């Protein structure tokens, strides 16, 4: 489950940072 939103190039999630930057 990927709960991360790319904002300004930063990955922000619910306390968990997931690598979705391919």
Biopython code that builds the backbone (N, CA, C, O; Angstrom):
import numpy as np
from Bio.PDB.StructureBuilder import StructureBuilder

atoms = [
    (1, "UNK", "N", (0.842, -1.202, 0.000)),
    (1, "UNK", "CA", (0.000, 0.000, 0.000)),
    (1, "UNK", "C", (0.874, 1.248, 0.000)),
    (1, "UNK", "O", (1.708, 1.448, 0.883)),
    (2, "UNK", "N", (0.662, 2.069, -1.001)),
    (2, "UNK", "CA", (1.476, 3.285, -1.100)),
    (2, "UNK", "C", (0.659, 4.502, -0.684)),
    (2, "UNK", "O", (-0.170, 5.004, -1.443)),
    (3, "UNK", "N", (0.913, 4.965, 0.544)),
    (3, "UNK", "CA", (0.190, 6.141, 1.042)),
    (3, "UNK", "C", (1.149, 7.320, 1.104)),
    (3, "UNK", "O", (1.414, 7.860, 2.177)),
    (4, "UNK", "N", (1.656, 7.706, -0.034)),
    (4, "UNK", "CA", (2.603, 8.810, -0.063)),
    (4, "UNK", "C", (2.208, 9.802, -1.144)),
    (4, "UNK", "O", (1.787, 9.409, -2.232)),
    (5, "UNK", "N", (2.343, 11.071, -0.848)),
    (5, "UNK", "CA", (1.984, 12.112, -1.804)),
    (5, "UNK", "C", (3.229, 12.927, -2.138)),
    (5, "UNK", "O", (3.918, 13.428, -1.249)),
    (6, "UNK", "N", (3.501, 13.049, -3.426)),
    (6, "UNK", "CA", (4.682, 13.803, -3.849)),
    (6, "UNK", "C", (4.377, 15.296, -3.825)),
    (6, "UNK", "O", (3.543, 15.789, -4.583)),
    (7, "UNK", "N", (5.068, 16.000, -2.941)),
    (7, "UNK", "CA", (4.829, 17.435, -2.834)),
    (7, "UNK", "C", (6.155, 18.179, -2.946)),
    (7, "UNK", "O", (6.977, 18.146, -2.030)),
    (8, "UNK", "N", (6.348, 18.838, -4.058)),
    (8, "UNK", "CA", (7.572, 19.605, -4.262)),
    (8, "UNK", "C", (8.787, 18.698, -4.415)),
    (8, "UNK", "O", (9.924, 19.151, -4.289)),
    (9, "UNK", "N", (8.547, 17.425, -4.687)),
    (9, "UNK", "CA", (9.648, 16.484, -4.854)),
    (9, "UNK", "C", (9.927, 15.716, -3.579)),
    (9, "UNK", "O", (10.864, 14.919, -3.514)),
    (10, "UNK", "N", (9.104, 15.960, -2.555)),
    (10, "UNK", "CA", (9.285, 15.250, -1.286)),
    (10, "UNK", "C", (8.157, 14.255, -1.088)),
    (10, "UNK", "O", (7.001, 14.520, -1.416)),
    (11, "UNK", "N", (8.523, 13.101, -0.543)),
    (11, "UNK", "CA", (7.519, 12.063, -0.331)),
    (11, "UNK", "C", (7.004, 12.132, 1.098)),
    (11, "UNK", "O", (7.735, 11.855, 2.049)),
    (12, "UNK", "N", (5.743, 12.505, 1.237)),
    (12, "UNK", "CA", (5.164, 12.633, 2.566)),
    (12, "UNK", "C", (4.000, 11.662, 2.711)),
    (12, "UNK", "O", (3.064, 11.675, 1.911)),
    (13, "UNK", "N", (4.068, 10.820, 3.738)),
    (13, "UNK", "CA", (2.990, 9.847, 3.944)),
    (13, "UNK", "C", (2.528, 9.905, 5.380)),
    (13, "UNK", "O", (2.886, 10.818, 6.124)),
    (14, "UNK", "N", (1.730, 8.924, 5.769)),
    (14, "UNK", "CA", (1.204, 8.893, 7.131)),
    (14, "UNK", "C", (2.264, 8.336, 8.076)),
    (14, "UNK", "O", (2.133, 7.225, 8.589)),
    (15, "UNK", "N", (3.304, 9.116, 8.295)),
    (15, "UNK", "CA", (4.379, 8.673, 9.185)),
    (15, "UNK", "C", (5.310, 7.692, 8.501)),
    (15, "UNK", "O", (6.383, 7.384, 9.021)),
    (16, "UNK", "N", (4.908, 7.199, 7.341)),
    (16, "UNK", "CA", (5.729, 6.235, 6.621)),
    (16, "UNK", "C", (6.079, 6.797, 5.246)),
    (16, "UNK", "O", (5.207, 7.206, 4.479)),
    (17, "UNK", "N", (7.367, 6.805, 4.960)),
    (17, "UNK", "CA", (7.817, 7.335, 3.675)),
    (17, "UNK", "C", (8.077, 6.175, 2.721)),
    (17, "UNK", "O", (8.932, 5.326, 2.971)),
    (18, "UNK", "N", (7.325, 6.156, 1.628)),
    (18, "UNK", "CA", (7.469, 5.072, 0.658)),
    (18, "UNK", "C", (8.183, 5.572, -0.584)),
    (18, "UNK", "O", (7.996, 6.713, -1.005)),
    (19, "UNK", "N", (8.993, 4.719, -1.158)),
    (19, "UNK", "CA", (9.728, 5.107, -2.355)),
    (19, "UNK", "C", (8.852, 4.931, -3.586)),
    (19, "UNK", "O", (8.674, 3.815, -4.075)),
    (20, "UNK", "N", (8.307, 6.032, -4.084)),
    (20, "UNK", "CA", (7.481, 5.956, -5.281)),
    (20, "UNK", "C", (8.095, 6.793, -6.389)),
    (20, "UNK", "O", (7.490, 7.014, -7.438)),
    (21, "UNK", "N", (9.321, 7.256, -6.128)),
    (21, "UNK", "CA", (10.013, 8.083, -7.116)),
    (21, "UNK", "C", (10.834, 7.177, -8.018)),
    (21, "UNK", "O", (11.958, 6.804, -7.682)),
    (22, "UNK", "N", (10.267, 6.825, -9.166)),
    (22, "UNK", "CA", (10.957, 5.936, -10.081)),
    (22, "UNK", "C", (11.726, 6.764, -11.108)),
    (22, "UNK", "O", (12.386, 6.204, -11.983)),
]
sb = StructureBuilder()
sb.init_structure("model")
sb.init_model(0)
sb.init_chain("A")
sb.init_seg("    ")
for serial, (resi, resn, name, xyz) in enumerate(atoms, 1):
    if name == "N":
        sb.init_residue(resn, " ", resi, " ")
    sb.init_atom(name, np.array(xyz, "f"), 0.0, 1.0, " ", f" {name:<3s}", serial, name[0])
structure = sb.get_structure()
